[in-house]
Amino acid sequence: MELYHGSTKVIRKPEYGAGRKHNDYGLGFYCTEHIELAGEWACSSIEDGIINHYDLDDKNLNILRLNSEDFSILNWMAVLVTNRLFRPSAPVATKARRYLEENFLVNVNAYDVVIGYRADDRYYDFADAFLNNTITVEQLAGAMRLGKLGEQVVIKSEYAFDKLSFVDSLAADKEIYYPRRKARDEKADAGFTKICEGETDGLFMIDIMRGGIGNDDARIPRNIPE
């Protein structure tokens, strides 16, 4: 597996156990299979970045593909609210978080590698809207595909870290990559506004809780591989 990591520096040897534990999937080394996305994630509006390039020998690795059709969007939501520093804005959101953890949570720490959505600020806004009953689960599933905001590949286990090899690094010019990132975000925002203005028939989070709906219910949208 060919992977890229956007950063402000060259990282030849990623360190197991380093980083922030409150990232989307907990502690791990966060990468992408797409060099362009790594460039966008590396740059800010005022600073150039570095695209670090790696090879991952994925033979014998236990890989969780959280975006596959084996899972639903609520499995991803449960992982997100468990790992991120989630500050509920209403009592219903607190109950929603607890319900997701009890009924949809997947133990990502049992895997060597996790592949799933990247919850940047736009994705997190979509998730927050769902928890607060602003959008339905069907609208949430549609929002996850807006602007192709990206999947990420997270190296979780020490075993997987040992199978990650540095290849090289490339400069990421903010004048090139930041406008692309901004355009991608704006496209997602416009799409989300359109979704929110559309039909709202479907399951809100409050309906899922009241109905005791679980992960095997046919009304919960399964992921659709791109």
Buried (B, 14 or more C-beta within 10 A) or exposed (E): BEBBBBBEEEBEEBEBEEBEEEBBBBBBBBBBBBBBBBBBBBBEEEEBBBBBBBEBEBEEBEBBBBBEEEBBBBBBBBBBBBBBEBEBEEEBBBBBBEBBBEBBBBEBBEBBBBBBBBBBEBBBBBBBBBBBBBBBBBBBBBBBBBBEBBBBBBBBBEBBBEBBEBEEBBEBEBEBBBEBBEEBBEBBBEBBEEBBEEEEEBBBBBBBBEEEBEBEEEEBBBBEEE
